[in-house]
Amino acid sequence: MSDRVAENTTNGISEEGERRIMYAIAIALVCLIPSVVLAVFLWREVESRTDSNRVLIQEVQRHEAEQAAERLKVRAAIRRADLENCRQDEVVKARLRKLVAFNADELNFTLEQLGIDPQSARGQALIERSRRSAAEATTALAPRDCTKLPDPTRQSGPTG
């Protein structure tokens, strides 16, 4: 034993100091084990959540793509409906233009039926007023180009 004490004293560490160092190392290891276990659990949790978030992000992106495709279909359907409605409106407007167009013969006949001479000042005023009204109505019912309607299939802004 004296050899050992002599050896430890030559190294500068006594047997008591060596024992204390061993205890300190043992305590450090005992304290380190829960930290390592906790680190493993945290690592697994982070990995699990990362995988879950990746799956969720992919699902959201898939839904966004489906919604974008659905929006395109809806916009195309709206465009077709707009064009069909415009065409139908134009048919009705064409019929109305025929009805409101100025017809001098019919107006003269109507004036005569009412007992108004078409050549008189009053008759001429009524004819002129009828002509202006017919022109205004015809202008209001002027045909329009259905292809110039706003097209919902073309996105015009950042939202859509």
Secondary structure, DSSP 8 states (H G I E B T S, - for coil): -HHHHHHHHHHT--HHHHHHHHHHHHHHHHHHHHHHHHHHHHHHHHHHHHHHHHHHHHHHHHHHHHHHHHHHHHHHHHHHHHHHHHHHHHHHHHHHHHHHS--HHHHHHHHHHHT--TTSHHHHHHHHHHHHHHHHHHHHT----GGGS--TTS--SS--
